[in-house]
Amino acid sequence: MAASLVGGLVADGYDPKHIIVSDPDSDKLASLAARFAIRSAADNSSAVERADVLVLAVKPQVLKQVANDLTPGVQQRKPLVISIAAGVREKEIQSWLGGDLALVRTMPNTPAMIQAGATVLHAGKDVTREQRDLAESILRAVGLTRWVDDETMMDAVTALSGSGPAYFFLIMEAMEKAGLEMGLPADTARLLTLQTALGAARMAMESSDGPGALREKVTSPGGTTERAVGILQEGELQALFAKALAGAKDRSIELSELLGNN
């Protein structure tokens, strides 16, 4: 995700010389520096010494240790802190970094890797309007951005868009398999599935109609689509999705509690 942000910012015209990256993997660090002509730091503390914005792009399980190591430099520099660590709440991040910081928590999803992500942001109480705009401009480099006023909504965001790509991959997997079982060649079944998913998403994005209205427009009475949709509805697909997302939200809350107590 960090590499995606760097790539998006550079593609948007941000000066690579203003981007400093640090990574314990020296090969990965050298690759990023060579690929994007950005600056690198030998360690996290060195990077923070020169940072006006600190992006915490690490796995949630190691964030506490990373934050604790950064505390002296962060407290001296007082940068805007942006966390993309899933499930770690603002109060824990503030505590681990020494507190009294401008902190924005974000929840991106994996399509950010191709600059087609959806990221939701929440600003802590000490974040100024200018810092909100700056945080949004950074995350907008990898896709769409939205803000929520209540941090507890991030658990619903995790269930919907954070985990969401996997739901669509599952649907595509099922459609492709069904196409194979009906006798289509493997490459044809896959290509038709992927292009249909892409086309449907583009139609939904570019239309003023909601998904329900779009579905009705392509569902002719007595036709093939009506038959298929009817079978899916008989299987209570909408209720199943509601149950699945509720389960993901509950698990997000559970993981947040676990990460905060470690």
C-alpha positions in Angstrom: 0.0 0.0 0.0 2.9 2.4 0.7 4.3 1.7 -2.7 0.8 2.4 -4.2 0.7 5.8 -2.4 4.1 6.7 -3.6 3.3 5.8 -7.2 0.0 7.7 -7.0 1.6 10.8 -5.6 4.3 10.8 -8.2 1.8 10.2 -11.0 -0.2 13.2 -9.7 2.8 15.4 -10.1 4.1 15.5 -6.5 7.8 16.2 -6.3 9.5 12.8 -5.6 12.3 14.7 -3.7 9.7 15.5 -1.0 8.9 11.9 -0.4 11.0 10.0 2.1 10.5 6.3 2.6 11.8 3.9 5.2 11.6 0.1 5.2 13.5 -2.7 7.0 13.9 -4.5 3.7 16.9 -2.8 2.1 16.2 -4.4 -1.3 12.6 -3.1 -1.3 13.7 0.3 -0.2 16.3 0.5 -2.9 13.7 -0.7 -5.5 11.3 2.1 -4.5 13.9 4.8 -4.5 15.1 3.7 -8.0 11.6 3.3 -9.4 10.2 6.6 -8.3 13.3 8.7 -7.7 12.3 9.3 -4.1 14.5 9.8 -1.0 15.1 7.0 1.4 16.0 6.9 5.1 18.1 4.3 6.9 15.5 3.9 9.6 12.1 5.2 10.7 13.4 7.7 13.2 15.6 9.3 10.5 12.6 9.7 8.2 10.5 11.3 10.9 13.2 13.9 11.6 12.4 15.5 8.2 8.7 14.8 7.9 5.8 17.2 7.9 3.5 14.3 7.2 4.0 10.8 8.6 2.2 8.0 6.9 2.1 4.8 9.0 1.9 2.1 6.3 2.6 -0.9 8.4 0.8 -4.1 9.4 -1.6 -3.5 12.4 0.2 -6.2 14.5 3.5 -4.3 14.4 2.2 -0.7 14.7 2.6 -0.5 18.4 6.3 -1.3 18.3 6.8 1.0 15.3 5.0 3.9 17.0 6.8 3.5 20.3 10.1 3.7 18.5 9.0 6.8 16.7 7.7 8.6 19.8 10.7 10.9 20.5 11.0 12.1 16.9 7.2 12.5 16.5 6.8 14.5 19.7 9.6 16.8 18.6 8.5 17.3 15.1 4.7 17.1 15.6 3.8 16.0 12.0 0.4 15.3 10.6 0.0 11.5 11.2 -1.9 9.4 8.8 -2.5 5.8 9.7 -3.6 3.2 7.1 -3.2 0.3 9.6 -6.6 -1.5 9.6 -8.4 -1.8 12.8 -6.2 0.2 15.1 -8.2 3.0 16.7 -7.0 6.6 17.1 -6.8 6.5 20.9 -4.3 3.6 20.8 -2.2 5.3 18.1 -2.2 8.6 20.0 -1.2 6.7 23.2 1.6 4.8 21.5 3.0 8.0 19.9 2.8 10.1 23.0 -0.4 11.9 22.4 -1.4 15.5 21.4 -1.0 14.9 17.7 -3.0 15.7 14.5 -4.1 12.2 13.5 -6.1 11.0 10.5 -7.1 7.4 10.5 -7.9 5.9 7.1 -9.3 2.7 5.6 -8.2 2.1 2.0 -8.8 -1.1 0.1 -6.6 -3.2 -2.2 -7.6 -1.6 -5.6 -5.5 1.3 -4.4 -2.6 -0.7 -5.8 -3.9 0.3 -9.3 -5.1 3.8 -8.3 -8.7 2.6 -8.2 -9.2 2.3 -4.5 -11.8 3.6 -2.1 -10.5 5.2 1.1 -12.5 6.5 4.0 -10.9 8.9 6.4 -11.6 10.1 9.9 -9.9 13.2 11.4 -9.1 13.4 15.1 -10.0 16.5 17.1 -6.6 18.2 16.6 -6.6 18.1 12.8 -7.0 21.4 11.1 -8.9 22.1 7.9 -5.6 22.4 6.0 -4.4 19.1 7.4 -7.7 17.5 6.4 -7.2 18.7 2.8 -3.6 17.5 2.8 -4.6 14.0 4.0 -7.3 13.8 1.5 -5.0 14.9 -1.4 -2.5 12.1 -0.4 -5.1 9.3 -0.3 -6.9 10.6 -3.4 -3.8 9.8 -5.3 -4.9 6.1 -5.2 -8.6 6.5 -5.8 -11.9 7.8 -4.3 -12.0 9.4 -0.8 -14.8 9.9 1.6 -14.9 11.3 5.2 -16.8 10.0 8.2 -17.4 12.1 11.3 -17.8 9.2 13.7 -14.8 6.9 14.1 -17.0 3.9 15.0 -18.2 4.0 11.4 -14.8 2.7 10.3 -15.9 -0.8 11.3 -18.8 -0.6 8.9 -16.4 0.8 6.3 -14.0 -2.1 6.8 -16.9 -4.5 6.2 -18.2 -2.8 3.1 -15.2 -1.4 1.1 -12.2 -2.7 3.0 -13.2 -6.4 2.6 -15.5 -5.6 -0.4 -13.1 -6.5 -3.2 -13.1 -10.1 -1.9 -16.9 -10.3 -2.2 -16.7 -9.3 -5.9 -13.9 -11.7 -6.5 -16.0 -14.4 -5.1 -18.9 -13.5 -7.4 -16.6 -13.4 -10.4 -15.2 -16.7 -9.4 -18.7 -18.2 -9.2 -19.7 -16.8 -12.5 -16.5 -18.0 -14.2 -17.0 -21.5 -12.8 -20.6 -21.6 -14.0 -19.5 -20.5 -17.5 -17.0 -23.4 -17.6 -19.7 -25.8 -16.4 -21.9 -24.7 -19.3 -19.2 -25.5 -21.8 -17.4 -22.2 -22.4 -13.7 -22.2 -23.0 -11.7 -21.2 -19.9 -10.3 -18.0 -21.4 -13.7 -16.9 -22.7 -15.4 -17.6 -19.4 -12.9 -15.5 -17.6 -12.7 -12.6 -20.0 -16.5 -12.3 -20.3 -16.8 -12.4 -16.5 -14.2 -9.7 -15.9 -15.4 -7.4 -18.7 -19.0 -7.8 -17.5 -18.0 -6.8 -14.0 -16.0 -3.8 -15.3 -18.8 -2.7 -17.5 -21.5 -3.0 -14.8 -19.3 -1.0 -12.4 -18.7 1.7 -14.9 -22.4 2.0 -15.7 -23.2 2.2 -12.0 -20.6 4.9 -11.5 -21.6 7.0 -14.5 -25.4 6.7 -14.1 -27.7 8.8 -12.0 -29.8 5.7 -11.3 -29.1 3.5 -8.4 -28.1 -0.2 -8.8 -31.7 -1.3 -8.3 -33.0 0.8 -11.1 -30.2 -0.3 -13.4 -31.0 -3.9 -12.6 -34.6 -3.4 -13.5 -33.7 -1.7 -16.8 -31.8 -4.8 -17.9 -34.3 -7.3 -16.6 -36.9 -7.9 -19.3 -40.2 -9.5 -18.1 -40.2 -13.2 -18.9 -36.5 -13.1 -20.1 -33.3 -14.8 -19.2 -32.1 -12.2 -16.7 -35.4 -12.2 -14.8 -35.1 -16.0 -14.5 -31.6 -15.8 -13.1 -32.3 -12.8 -10.8 -35.4 -14.6 -9.5 -33.3 -17.6 -8.5 -30.8 -15.5 -6.7 -33.5 -13.7 -4.8 -35.2 -17.0 -3.9 -31.8 -17.9 -2.3 -32.1 -14.7 -0.2 -29.0 -13.2 -1.6 -29.6 -9.8 -0.1 -30.1 -11.2 3.4 -27.0 -13.3 3.0 -24.9 -10.2 2.1 -26.4 -8.3 5.1 -25.4 -11.2 7.3 -21.9 -11.4 5.8 -21.2 -7.7 6.2 -22.5 -7.7 9.7 -20.2 -10.5 10.5 -17.2 -8.6 9.0 -18.2 -5.5 11.0 -18.3 -7.6 14.3 -15.0 -9.1 13.5 -13.5 -5.6 12.8 -14.7 -4.5 16.3 -13.2 -7.7 17.9 -9.8 -7.2 16.2 -9.7 -3.5 17.2 -10.2 -4.6 20.8 -7.4 -7.2 20.5 -5.0 -4.8 18.8 -5.7 -2.1 21.4 -5.1 -4.5 24.3 -1.7 -5.8 23.0 
